[in-house]
């Protein structure tokens, strides 16, 4: 049985063509690709690539300036944060949330819109495996080219489960019986009708948006289309901690707001979503609200 795409690049001694991440004594990272006969240069000296070729992962090398560097393969979160960018990448903390709460499983049929630099595509491909399907749509050809290069550089070859289409999802979507849809775009509400036709009952829609106005319109549009269960919006933040002897405290810097996530489950055809039991505050929807259950501008009807 052959190994999954890219698996051989994740284990064993370092080989020519492998990516290596060096960590210096101050915790700074330097990433490069191993080439026979080449040297890695820093302001603290250099060392030959050949010193690492054939060495086990987790080795320590010293430069001509006698500075020690720890050599490891970069993890996927390291890779996506250092990859060449056309558009901003989906941060690993958000990609992890998408994989978990989007319930991305091996063999899943997934549609993605807004490829950007290919960071989320790489996470999704590694989760679905070769038996799954990821069809990614990107409206900008220059972004698609960068994403394709980044994905293939990570796996070492084209991934057999990936199809990349240049164009708008709502104009080009032909996939059916899709398990999951991930939208990373400025106006995900424009794709809801097309997405609702592609998703299987029980399938999950996951939207990634940057601002509160996008979040509001996305959630309300999902409610209005009427074929999804109640959407769940949230954001996540990460705070590292400094631990040095008795000095245990939060770091001064943290990964705060990067984007909002919204998930919603596709209902069976012909089924109306149950009325929500939460009662919004008076005036929350404004006098001009014309959404589901509205009565002359009042808030949605709820028992």
TIVOBA-835738 format. One line per 10 residues: their letters; for each residue x, y, z of N, C-alpha, C. Coordinates in Angstrom, 3 decimals. Atoms other than C-alpha are relative to their C-alpha. Layout:
REM TIVOBA-835738
a> X:Y:Z:X:Y:Z:X:Y:Z | ...
//
This chain:
REM TIVOBA-835738
xxxxxxxxxx> 0.857:-1.203:0.000:0.000:0.000:0.000:0.886:1.243:0.000 | -0.828:-1.200:0.104:1.497:3.331:-1.073:-0.340:0.991:1.098 | 0.206:-1.001:-1.045:1.954:6.149:1.397:-0.889:1.127:-0.505 | 0.786:-1.168:0.400:-0.492:9.087:1.385:0.900:1.104:-0.532 | -0.762:-1.089:0.601:0.616:12.106:-0.618:0.634:0.881:1.075 | -0.732:-0.879:-0.913:3.286:14.038:1.267:0.472:-0.641:1.281 | -0.348:0.619:-1.282:3.658:11.535:4.128:1.495:-0.256:0.113 | -1.430:0.309:-0.041:7.221:10.574:3.177:0.838:1.232:0.331 | -0.736:-1.240:-0.289:8.238:14.232:3.532:-0.115:0.404:1.465 | 0.252:-0.380:-1.386:7.085:14.265:7.172:0.759:-0.848:1.004
xxxxxxxxxx> -0.682:0.894:-0.940:9.310:11.515:8.646:1.339:-0.445:-0.564 | -1.282:0.540:0.430:12.742:9.931:8.536:1.107:1.042:-0.007 | -1.117:-0.952:0.057:16.207:11.513:8.124:-0.251:1.082:-1.045 | 0.114:-1.086:0.974:16.520:14.800:6.264:0.516:-0.466:-1.362 | -0.366:0.355:1.361:16.691:14.378:2.479:0.091:1.261:-0.846 | -0.060:-1.105:0.955:17.535:16.642:-0.438:-1.430:0.345:-0.430 | 1.346:-0.454:0.348:14.432:18.722:-1.212:-0.900:0.209:1.192 | 0.791:-0.215:-1.206:13.139:18.649:2.365:0.081:1.454:0.443 | -0.043:-1.304:-0.640:12.178:21.902:4.033:0.485:-0.172:1.436 | -0.560:0.043:-1.348:14.102:22.579:7.247:-0.287:1.320:0.685
xxxxxxxxxx> 0.200:-1.198:-0.812:13.198:25.015:10.001:1.056:0.030:1.089 | -1.021:-0.184:-1.026:16.106:26.247:12.076:-0.518:0.932:1.076 | 0.351:-0.864:-1.127:15.553:27.741:15.526:1.274:0.433:0.684 | -1.224:-0.498:-0.616:18.258:29.993:16.942:-0.187:0.122:1.518 | 0.107:-0.071:-1.466:19.016:30.540:20.664:-1.054:0.979:0.511 | 1.035:-0.948:-0.410:16.495:33.436:20.759:-1.398:-0.429:-0.441 | 1.299:0.507:0.407:13.684:31.300:19.331:-0.455:0.453:-1.366 | 0.370:-0.448:1.341:13.731:32.878:15.861:0.128:-1.145:-0.986 | 0.045:1.086:0.967:12.918:30.630:12.904:0.546:0.428:-1.355 | -0.517:-0.201:1.350:14.642:30.326:9.529:-0.323:-1.264:-0.796
xxxxxxxxxx> 0.415:1.158:0.789:13.221:28.048:6.824:0.689:0.017:-1.362 | -0.650:0.112:1.303:15.061:26.778:3.746:-0.180:-1.427:-0.507 | 0.101:1.316:0.629:15.120:23.814:1.336:1.389:-0.595:-0.163 | -1.307:0.665:0.052:17.974:21.316:1.514:0.425:-0.264:-1.441 | -0.604:0.247:1.304:20.232:21.226:-1.551:1.441:-0.448:0.207 | -1.363:0.523:-0.134:23.423:19.185:-1.878:1.011:1.045:-0.471 | -1.073:-0.913:0.376:26.556:21.317:-1.943:-0.231:1.454:0.340 | 0.289:-1.397:-0.340:24.828:24.515:-0.771:0.372:0.293:1.457 | -0.262:-0.457:-1.362:25.558:26.549:2.390:-1.153:0.867:0.478 | 0.984:-0.889:-0.620:23.129:28.211:4.774:0.767:1.102:0.710
xxxxxxxxxx> -0.744:-1.137:-0.539:24.317:31.716:5.697:-0.873:0.801:0.966 | 0.636:-0.923:-0.932:23.383:33.856:8.701:1.037:1.050:0.381 | -0.953:-1.003:-0.466:24.933:36.926:10.297:0.890:-0.556:1.106 | -0.820:0.675:-1.015:26.358:34.460:12.839:0.833:-1.125:-0.616 | -0.801:1.019:0.657:28.218:32.372:10.259:-0.842:-0.887:-0.896 | 0.678:0.889:0.934:27.287:29.526:7.943:0.304:-1.462:0.330 | -0.307:1.425:-0.081:27.161:25.736:7.683:-0.494:-0.652:-1.291 | 0.405:0.654:1.247:26.852:23.302:4.726:-1.296:-0.794:0.158 | 1.214:0.808:0.004:23.484:21.738:3.860:0.321:-1.475:0.183 | -0.370:1.422:-0.063:25.343:18.412:3.554:0.106:-0.497:1.439
xxxxxxxxxx> -0.093:0.400:-1.404:25.745:18.438:7.325:-1.333:-0.508:0.531 | 1.327:0.441:-0.434:21.991:17.950:7.675:-0.544:-1.145:-0.841 | 0.510:1.062:0.866:21.345:15.649:4.706:0.395:-1.360:0.573 | -0.224:1.306:-0.614:20.973:12.158:6.183:-0.041:0.019:1.517 | 0.060:-0.112:-1.461:20.837:13.481:9.759:-1.439:-0.146:0.469 | 1.374:0.139:-0.500:17.806:12.711:11.958:-0.605:1.359:0.332 | 0.709:-1.222:-0.396:15.180:15.351:12.571:0.223:0.240:1.479 | -0.304:-0.327:-1.392:15.863:17.178:15.825:1.482:0.112:0.254 | -1.450:-0.166:-0.145:19.602:17.514:15.152:0.327:1.461:0.286 | -0.512:-1.350:-0.255:21.644:20.536:16.227:1.237:0.210:-0.857
xxxxxxxxxx> -1.171:-0.345:0.816:24.083:22.208:13.835:0.603:1.291:0.527 | -0.701:-1.209:-0.434:26.669:24.872:14.564:0.584:0.710:-1.212 | -0.556:-0.798:1.084:27.685:27.698:12.279:1.485:0.219:0.238 | -1.429:-0.321:-0.139:31.220:28.841:11.661:0.224:0.999:1.130 | -0.095:-0.917:-1.130:30.490:31.433:14.353:-0.315:-0.668:1.324 | 0.248:0.814:-1.194:29.799:28.595:16.844:-1.356:0.299:0.653 | 1.362:-0.196:-0.486:26.074:29.408:17.152:-0.797:-1.258:-0.323 | 0.743:1.244:0.174:23.831:26.360:17.657:-1.410:0.282:-0.515 | 1.346:-0.089:0.557:20.626:25.925:15.616:-0.661:-1.376:0.070 | 0.779:1.228:-0.022:17.961:23.276:16.200:-0.679:-0.174:-1.353
xxxxxxxxxx> 0.548:0.254:1.328:16.868:21.655:12.911:-1.177:-0.964:0.086 | 1.223:0.809:0.052:13.312:20.335:12.495:-0.729:0.290:-1.306 | 0.881:-0.320:1.114:10.831:20.040:9.669:-1.070:0.971:0.500 | 1.056:-0.925:-0.449:8.355:22.942:9.822:-1.339:-0.714:0.082 | 1.363:0.502:-0.103:4.893:22.007:11.058:-0.883:0.763:-0.984 | 0.902:-0.674:0.936:1.936:22.903:8.852:-0.333:1.429:0.448 | 0.215:-1.397:-0.406:1.131:25.997:11.007:1.202:0.891:-0.283 | -1.197:-0.775:0.331:4.742:27.130:10.571:0.058:0.272:-1.501 | -0.101:-0.111:1.456:4.584:26.486:6.836:-0.942:1.070:-0.542 | 0.964:-0.931:0.583:1.412:28.476:6.152:0.293:1.444:0.403
xxxxxxxxxx> -0.311:-1.366:-0.419:2.627:31.483:8.146:1.229:0.564:-0.707 | -1.206:-0.471:0.691:5.879:31.639:6.159:-0.086:-0.169:-1.509 | 0.114:0.242:1.440:4.560:30.685:2.695:-0.116:1.312:-0.777 | 0.215:-1.183:0.843:4.641:33.196:-0.192:-1.489:0.323:-0.080 | 1.410:-0.389:-0.077:1.413:35.197:-0.134:-0.419:0.854:-1.189 | 0.669:-0.907:0.906:-0.878:36.661:-2.713:-1.054:0.741:0.799 | 0.993:-0.564:-0.910:-3.683:37.193:-0.206:0.350:-0.430:1.412 | -0.229:0.382:-1.392:-3.743:37.005:3.572:-0.393:-1.459:0.214 | 0.283:1.408:-0.254:-3.675:33.447:4.892:-0.986:-0.147:1.155 | 0.831:0.346:-1.143:-6.208:31.832:7.206:0.941:-0.458:1.111
xxxxxxxxxx> -0.901:0.340:-1.099:-4.435:31.680:10.570:-0.241:-1.430:0.479 | 0.158:1.382:-0.486:-3.773:28.197:11.989:-1.082:-0.153:1.062 | 1.030:0.123:-1.041:-6.036:28.925:14.971:-1.398:-0.062:-0.612 | 1.305:0.032:0.660:-8.956:29.549:12.596:-0.143:-1.248:-0.864 | 0.044:1.233:0.789:-8.046:26.649:10.302:-0.341:-1.188:0.894 | 0.304:1.077:-0.936:-8.112:24.363:13.336:-1.458:-0.003:0.406 | 1.415:-0.099:-0.347:-11.558:25.647:14.293:-0.887:-0.479:-1.156 | 0.765:0.421:1.172:-12.806:25.083:10.740:0.024:-1.521:-0.128 | -0.098:1.452:0.094:-11.513:21.509:10.717:-0.836:-0.687:1.074 | 0.715:0.626:-1.117:-13.063:20.775:14.123:-1.501:0.238:-0.090
xxxxxxxxxx> 1.431:-0.306:-0.038:-16.410:22.582:14.019:-0.659:-0.143:-1.373 | 0.523:0.344:1.316:-16.774:22.080:10.273:-0.051:-1.503:-0.200 | 0.040:1.464:0.007:-16.344:18.368:11.041:0.557:-0.552:-1.311 | -0.644:0.467:1.231:-13.935:17.803:8.140:0.579:-1.381:0.249 | -0.374:1.381:-0.278:-13.483:14.039:7.972:0.700:-0.637:-1.201 | -0.649:0.683:1.120:-11.360:11.640:5.860:-1.026:-0.473:-1.023 | 0.920:0.382:1.057:-13.070:11.097:2.523:-1.101:1.000:-0.269 | 1.073:-0.991:0.178:-15.279:14.195:2.804:0.094:0.665:-1.372 | 0.090:-0.785:1.243:-16.440:15.997:-0.336:-0.213:1.458:0.415 | -0.020:-1.372:-0.507:-15.629:19.664:0.325:0.129:0.984:-1.156
xxxxxxxxxx> -0.133:-1.122:0.928:-16.127:22.845:-1.681:0.521:1.192:0.779 | -0.607:-1.170:-0.637:-14.026:25.886:-0.837:-0.038:1.166:-0.976 | -0.004:-1.194:0.835:-14.436:29.420:-2.165:0.864:1.068:0.657 | -0.948:-0.970:-0.521:-11.693:32.007:-1.750:1.272:-0.705:0.425 | -1.194:0.802:-0.294:-8.404:30.092:-1.997:1.114:0.850:0.600 | -1.061:-0.862:-0.519:-6.161:33.074:-1.298:1.377:-0.526:-0.340 | -1.359:0.511:0.204:-2.622:31.764:-0.810:0.102:-1.510:0.187 | 0.003:1.452:-0.089:-3.643:28.133:-0.290:0.189:-0.570:1.383 | -0.221:0.499:-1.354:-3.224:27.897:3.485:-1.122:-0.938:0.436 | 1.123:0.835:-0.428:-6.718:26.584:4.254:-0.141:-1.227:-0.898
xxxxxxxxxx> 0.063:1.144:0.916:-6.645:24.364:1.148:0.929:-1.109:0.472 | -0.966:0.997:-0.465:-3.562:22.623:2.552:-0.523:-0.719:1.235 | 0.599:0.621:-1.190:-5.239:22.036:5.930:-1.131:-0.950:-0.399 | 1.144:0.811:0.393:-8.385:20.716:4.228:0.447:-1.278:-0.708 | -0.477:1.169:0.738:-6.486:18.379:1.889:0.615:-1.031:0.935 | -0.608:0.949:-0.926:-4.527:16.868:4.746:-1.066:-0.695:0.846 | 1.063:0.594:-0.813:-7.784:16.258:6.642:-0.850:-0.993:-0.793 | 0.888:0.875:0.768:-9.834:14.699:3.817:0.746:-1.188:-0.591 | -0.774:1.093:0.559:-7.001:12.544:2.451:-0.252:-0.208:-1.482 | 0.071:0.245:1.438:-6.697:11.071:-1.014:-1.360:-0.544:-0.444
xxxxxxxxxx> 1.312:0.535:0.355:-10.152:9.444:-0.879:-1.080:1.069:0.030 | 0.965:-1.086:-0.030:-11.867:12.803:-0.362:0.028:0.804:-1.278 | 0.030:-0.903:1.135:-12.546:15.652:-2.774:-0.046:1.428:0.512 | 0.028:-1.430:-0.291:-11.698:19.332:-2.428:-0.028:0.745:-1.315 | 0.114:-0.842:1.189:-12.935:21.628:-5.178:0.056:1.448:0.472 | -0.230:-1.374:-0.448:-11.569:25.124:-4.610:-0.268:0.973:-1.143 | 0.314:-1.036:0.971:-12.829:28.234:-6.390:0.698:1.294:0.411 | -0.688:-1.260:-0.251:-10.736:31.408:-6.669:-0.225:0.913:-1.198 | 0.357:-0.881:1.108:-11.846:34.390:-8.725:1.224:0.662:-0.630 | -1.196:-0.657:0.535:-8.299:35.817:-9.145:1.027:-1.045:-0.440
xxxxxxxxxx> -0.933:0.980:0.551:-5.939:33.862:-11.390:1.369:0.092:0.663 | -1.323:-0.132:-0.632:-2.790:35.313:-9.753:0.009:-0.646:1.389 | 0.087:0.675:-1.295:-3.958:34.129:-6.309:-0.016:-1.521:-0.185 | 0.092:1.442:0.239:-4.800:30.700:-7.740:1.367:-0.591:-0.318 | -1.336:0.495:0.354:-1.293:30.332:-9.175:0.890:-0.112:1.236 | -0.797:0.032:-1.227:0.350:31.206:-5.852:-0.471:-1.132:0.911 | 0.539:1.060:-0.845:-1.988:28.850:-3.976:0.425:-1.379:-0.500 | -0.387:1.300:0.559:-1.238:25.976:-6.346:1.470:-0.300:0.282 | -1.419:0.194:-0.286:2.505:26.479:-5.915:0.223:-0.332:1.471 | -0.171:0.244:-1.438:2.203:26.593:-2.111:-0.484:-1.395:0.401
xxxxxxxxxx> 0.541:1.321:-0.340:0.035:23.465:-1.905:0.923:-1.098:-0.515 | -0.864:1.032:0.577:2.271:21.463:-4.237:1.371:-0.014:0.660 | -1.282:-0.033:-0.705:5.403:22.625:-2.422:-0.109:-0.730:1.331 | 0.159:0.674:-1.291:3.996:21.350:0.869:-0.084:-1.515:-0.166 | 0.194:1.448:0.173:2.903:17.931:-0.416:1.094:-0.641:-0.850 | -1.063:0.536:0.845:5.823:17.573:-2.823:-0.460:-0.383:-1.390 | 0.570:0.343:1.307:3.503:16.973:-5.798:-1.454:0.459:0.000 | 1.436:-0.318:0.013:-0.048:17.750:-6.966:-0.775:-0.988:0.863 | 0.799:0.885:-0.844:-2.612:16.376:-4.528:-1.146:-0.579:-0.826 | 1.018:0.620:0.859:-4.942:13.840:-6.194:-1.437:0.359:0.346
xxxxxxxxxx> 1.378:-0.310:-0.405:-8.003:15.025:-4.242:-0.377:1.446:-0.297 | 0.232:-1.444:0.136:-7.685:18.685:-5.271:-0.308:0.392:-1.424 | 0.331:-0.641:1.270:-9.373:20.521:-8.117:-0.124:1.488:0.247 | -0.013:-1.453:-0.168:-8.827:24.262:-8.519:-0.606:0.648:-1.232 | 0.680:-0.690:1.087:-11.164:26.402:-10.623:0.122:1.506:0.189 | -0.076:-1.458:-0.038:-10.583:30.075:-11.452:-1.356:0.554:-0.451 | 1.311:-0.560:0.303:-13.905:31.917:-11.312:-0.844:0.107:1.249 | 0.910:-0.162:-1.134:-16.806:32.832:-9.037:-0.742:-1.301:0.277 | 0.677:1.239:-0.369:-18.347:29.960:-7.106:-1.437:-0.004:-0.488 | 1.427:-0.006:0.329:-21.931:31.068:-7.713:-0.251:-0.161:-1.496
xxxxxxxxxx> 0.159:0.131:1.451:-21.343:31.077:-11.488:0.517:-1.340:-0.521 | -0.675:1.188:0.510:-19.299:27.868:-11.760:-0.283:-1.271:0.787 | 0.188:1.172:-0.847:-20.455:25.533:-8.984:-0.866:-1.049:-0.700 | 0.735:1.109:0.617:-21.476:22.207:-10.524:0.028:-1.245:0.879 | -0.112:1.150:-0.891:-20.625:19.879:-7.627:-1.343:-0.288:0.664 | 1.208:0.429:-0.704:-23.444:17.894:-6.045:0.384:-0.959:1.115 | -0.229:0.904:-1.130:-23.763:15.796:-2.893:1.260:0.378:0.770 | -1.155:-0.525:-0.723:-21.210:17.989:-1.128:-0.250:-0.105:1.497 | 0.143:0.160:-1.452:-20.598:17.257:2.562:0.230:1.304:0.756 | -0.380:-1.223:-0.700:-19.013:20.562:3.579:0.309:1.105:-1.015
xxxxxxxxxx> -0.350:-1.164:0.810:-18.699:24.072:2.119:0.663:1.019:0.910 | -0.729:-1.002:-0.771:-16.150:26.605:3.386:0.135:1.248:-0.864 | -0.025:-1.251:0.744:-16.505:30.227:2.256:0.914:0.994:0.699 | -0.925:-1.013:-0.508:-13.582:32.614:2.813:0.041:1.112:-1.033 | 0.186:-1.003:1.038:-14.678:35.638:0.834:-0.692:1.226:0.583 | 0.559:-1.260:-0.487:-15.959:39.208:1.121:-1.511:-0.061:0.183 | 1.464:0.005:-0.044:-19.631:38.443:0.445:-0.532:-1.427:-0.095 | 0.456:1.398:0.066:-20.466:34.820:1.324:-1.496:-0.134:-0.216 | 1.453:0.077:0.169:-24.200:35.631:1.309:-0.390:-0.091:-1.475 | 0.302:0.081:1.426:-24.002:35.898:-2.493:0.009:-1.437:-0.509
xxxxxxxxxx> -0.149:1.390:0.437:-23.243:32.154:-2.690:-0.990:-0.950:0.659 | 0.817:0.893:-0.811:-25.888:30.808:-0.329:-0.976:-0.831:-0.824 | 0.957:0.755:0.808:-28.416:29.800:-2.986:0.695:-1.155:-0.710 | -0.745:1.052:0.692:-25.814:27.866:-5.002:0.488:-1.056:0.979 | -0.523:0.933:-1.004:-24.335:26.325:-1.862:-1.106:-0.897:0.536 | 1.100:0.783:-0.567:-27.728:25.207:-0.534:-0.420:-1.123:-0.937 | 0.355:1.034:0.965:-28.344:23.241:-3.737:1.060:-1.105:-0.056 | -1.097:0.967:0.091:-24.941:21.514:-3.557:0.120:-0.850:1.259 | -0.192:0.705:-1.266:-24.964:20.525:0.137:-1.016:-1.126:0.199 | 0.900:1.092:-0.374:-26.411:17.212:1.279:-0.747:0.384:1.276
xxxxxxxxxx> 0.673:-0.250:-1.284:-28.995:17.278:4.110:0.919:-0.379:1.160 | -0.917:0.213:-1.118:-27.054:17.571:7.350:1.386:0.522:-0.256 | -1.307:-0.558:0.337:-24.081:19.054:5.514:0.243:1.310:0.722 | -0.381:-1.184:-0.775:-22.205:21.960:7.053:0.524:1.100:-0.909 | -0.527:-1.210:0.604:-21.680:25.458:5.735:0.846:0.712:1.042 | -0.866:-0.758:-0.901:-18.760:27.338:7.310:0.494:1.239:-0.736 | -0.419:-1.261:0.603:-18.128:31.001:6.524:1.019:0.687:0.904 | -1.069:-0.710:-0.711:-15.019:32.969:7.516:0.003:1.437:-0.475 | 0.102:-1.414:0.375:-15.439:36.767:7.564:0.793:0.844:0.996 | -0.926:-0.815:-0.788:-13.365:39.633:8.914:-0.672:1.031:0.895
xxxxxxxxxx> 0.580:-1.138:-0.717:-15.763:42.348:10.118:-1.368:-0.329:0.581 | 1.306:0.209:-0.625:-18.876:42.643:12.275:-1.139:0.213:-0.991 | 1.054:-0.214:0.988:-20.908:44.002:9.353:-0.140:-1.211:-0.913 | 0.059:1.237:0.783:-19.980:40.955:7.264:-0.639:-1.125:0.817 | 0.552:1.039:-0.876:-20.785:38.720:10.221:-1.511:0.122:0.092 | 1.441:-0.223:-0.147:-24.223:40.284:10.694:-0.749:-0.394:-1.261 | 0.721:0.287:1.240:-25.201:40.058:7.042:0.050:-1.493:-0.332 | -0.110:1.431:0.274:-23.928:36.493:6.732:-1.008:-0.789:0.830 | 0.922:0.721:-0.883:-25.899:35.272:9.751:-1.451:0.247:-0.404 | 1.388:-0.306:0.349:-29.098:37.077:8.761:-0.374:-0.608:-1.350
xxxxxxxxxx> 0.284:0.587:1.315:-28.811:35.849:5.155:-0.205:-1.504:0.102 | 0.178:1.438:-0.213:-28.427:32.259:6.324:-1.383:-0.272:0.581 | 1.339:0.163:-0.574:-31.593:32.676:8.406:-1.086:0.223:-1.056 | 1.026:-0.374:0.966:-33.494:34.275:5.540:-0.189:-1.043:-1.090 | 0.125:0.948:1.106:-32.743:31.596:2.954:-0.879:-1.181:0.377 | 1.005:0.929:-0.497:-34.703:29.170:5.144:0.295:-1.478:-0.140 | -0.284:1.436:0.140:-32.936:25.863:4.426:1.167:-0.426:0.889 | -1.060:0.326:-0.951:-30.359:25.947:7.231:-0.532:0.094:1.420 | 0.288:-0.147:-1.422:-30.610:25.373:10.963:0.637:1.302:0.501 | -0.488:-1.255:-0.569:-29.767:28.294:13.260:1.521:0.090:-0.097
xxxxxxxxxx> -1.459:-0.148:0.125:-26.256:29.587:12.396:0.663:0.284:1.344 | -0.773:-0.193:-1.227:-23.584:29.613:15.097:1.228:0.853:-0.310 | -1.160:-0.862:0.248:-21.160:32.581:15.005:0.921:0.065:1.229 | -0.956:-0.145:-1.102:-17.967:32.912:17.103:1.351:0.459:-0.525 | -1.402:-0.270:0.322:-14.329:33.985:17.167:0.857:-0.656:1.066 | -0.930:0.586:-0.968:-11.277:32.561:18.910:1.233:0.880:0.104 | -1.239:-0.741:-0.243:-8.214:34.185:20.437:0.963:-0.886:0.775 | -1.030:0.815:-0.649:-4.940:32.654:21.600:0.927:0.899:0.803 | -0.935:-0.741:-0.846:-2.830:33.897:24.489:1.047:-0.980:0.527 | -1.101:0.817:-0.509:0.548:32.283:25.095:0.397:0.456:1.405
xxxxxxxxxx> -0.444:-0.316:-1.359:2.114:32.194:28.560:1.517:-0.077:0.103 | -1.426:-0.002:-0.315:5.592:33.015:29.775:0.197:-0.804:1.281 | -0.272:0.841:-1.170:6.887:30.325:32.142:1.512:-0.096:0.180 | -1.428:-0.018:-0.304:10.340:30.900:33.643:0.172:-0.028:1.513 | -0.116:0.102:-1.449:10.817:29.559:37.148:-1.297:0.413:0.671 | 1.191:-0.507:-0.687:8.435:31.453:39.436:-0.701:1.107:-0.776 | 0.618:-1.046:0.823:7.723:34.035:36.729:-0.956:-0.662:-0.992 | 1.025:0.626:0.833:4.480:32.646:35.298:-1.084:1.038:-0.246 | 0.936:-1.083:0.322:2.350:35.207:33.487:-0.385:-0.088:-1.476 | 0.340:-0.038:1.428:0.550:35.825:30.199:1.059:0.765:-0.783
xxxxxxxxxx> -0.890:-0.766:0.863:2.728:36.951:27.311:-0.578:1.388:-0.238 | 0.457:-1.367:0.249:2.571:40.642:26.503:-0.747:0.111:-1.330 | 0.657:-0.021:1.308:1.418:39.842:22.970:-0.852:-1.251:-0.147 | 0.858:1.152:0.235:-1.356:37.553:21.791:-0.544:0.060:-1.419 | 0.692:0.034:1.281:-3.102:36.438:18.610:-1.463:0.283:0.288 | 1.358:-0.407:-0.321:-6.333:38.352:18.965:-0.960:-0.246:-1.148 | 1.005:0.177:1.051:-9.043:38.958:16.384:0.667:-0.174:-1.361 | -0.422:0.200:1.387:-8.312:37.513:12.965:-1.220:-0.107:-0.909 | 1.215:0.129:0.795:-11.819:36.714:11.763:-1.099:-0.659:0.806 | 1.146:0.670:-0.605:-15.290:35.460:12.647:-0.321:-1.257:-0.802
xxxxxxxxxx> 0.438:1.232:0.647:-16.545:31.968:11.888:-1.495:-0.182:0.231 | 1.428:0.298:-0.102:-20.146:30.970:11.210:-0.223:-1.390:-0.585 | 0.377:1.302:0.544:-21.405:27.403:10.820:-1.514:-0.161:0.046 | 1.437:0.292:0.045:-24.876:26.174:9.867:-0.194:-1.347:-0.683 | 0.297:1.316:0.571:-26.356:22.736:9.080:-1.113:0.105:-1.041 | 1.000:0.035:1.064:-28.291:22.088:5.885:-1.178:-0.866:0.441 | 1.209:0.755:-0.323:-31.889:21.014:6.505:-0.404:-0.892:-1.164 | 0.555:0.824:1.069:-33.705:18.338:4.522:-0.894:0.870:-0.885 | 0.823:-0.767:0.930:-35.530:19.611:1.442:-1.446:0.064:0.480 | 1.390:-0.179:-0.367:-38.939:21.049:2.199:-0.258:0.192:1.477
xxxxxxxxxx> 0.151:-0.161:-1.451:-38.272:21.394:5.933:0.249:1.451:0.374 | -0.191:-1.362:-0.487:-38.713:24.759:7.623:0.740:-0.037:1.327 | -0.734:-0.014:-1.280:-36.310:25.667:10.435:-0.941:0.329:1.153 | 0.837:-0.323:-1.166:-37.918:25.678:13.901:0.195:1.454:0.413 | -0.101:-1.369:-0.482:-38.673:29.086:15.360:1.012:0.081:1.136 | -0.958:-0.202:-1.088:-35.911:30.406:17.573:-0.744:0.426:1.260 | 0.650:-0.325:-1.266:-36.777:30.753:21.260:0.619:1.210:0.681 | -0.583:-1.213:-0.586:-34.454:33.654:21.970:-0.820:1.214:-0.430 | 0.719:-1.216:0.341:-36.181:37.025:22.106:0.997:1.149:-0.093 | -0.965:-1.100:0.135:-34.030:39.833:20.674:-0.471:1.238:0.749
xxxxxxxxxx> 0.351:-1.236:-0.703:-33.903:43.163:22.453:-0.843:0.891:-0.911 | 0.907:-0.864:0.747:-36.452:45.782:21.421:0.793:0.903:-0.950 | -0.662:-0.852:0.977:-35.421:47.561:18.238:1.250:-0.592:-0.606 | -1.242:0.591:0.493:-32.590:45.122:17.478:0.023:-0.108:-1.521 | 0.063:0.194:1.450:-33.817:44.669:13.895:-0.359:1.273:-0.764 | 0.297:-1.249:0.683:-34.823:48.256:13.149:-1.361:-0.003:-0.682 | 1.338:-0.133:0.567:-38.000:49.555:11.558:-0.093:-0.514:-1.428 | 0.042:0.396:1.409:-36.984:48.607:8.019:0.297:-1.477:-0.199 | -0.314:1.428:0.129:-36.329:44.934:8.767:-1.142:-0.739:-0.695 | 1.010:0.733:0.774:-38.132:42.670:6.274:0.332:-1.490:-0.063
xxxxxxxxxx> -0.438:1.393:0.001:-36.619:39.299:7.181:-1.091:-0.960:0.409 | 0.988:1.031:-0.313:-38.322:36.036:8.168:-0.791:0.313:1.264 | 0.861:-0.168:-1.161:-41.277:36.354:10.509:-0.244:1.444:0.398 | 0.167:-1.405:-0.391:-41.237:40.160:10.481:-1.471:0.404:-0.113 | 1.371:-0.510:0.021:-44.471:41.972:11.249:0.069:1.510:0.107 | -0.016:-1.469:0.051:-44.461:45.597:10.122:1.236:0.565:0.692 | -1.243:-0.537:-0.537:-40.852:46.086:11.058:0.319:-0.483:1.373 | -0.289:0.481:-1.345:-41.063:44.245:14.384:1.066:-1.076:-0.066 | -1.001:1.063:-0.056:-38.508:41.679:15.524:-0.619:-1.311:-0.483 | 0.515:1.297:0.477:-38.806:38.091:14.202:-0.975:-0.611:0.995
xxx> 0.989:0.634:-0.874:-41.820:36.242:15.519:0.589:-1.158:0.762 | -0.531:1.086:-0.847:-40.847:34.034:18.434:-0.971:-0.241:1.127 | 0.903:0.340:-1.102:-42.887:32.192:20.997:0.709:0.193:1.332
//
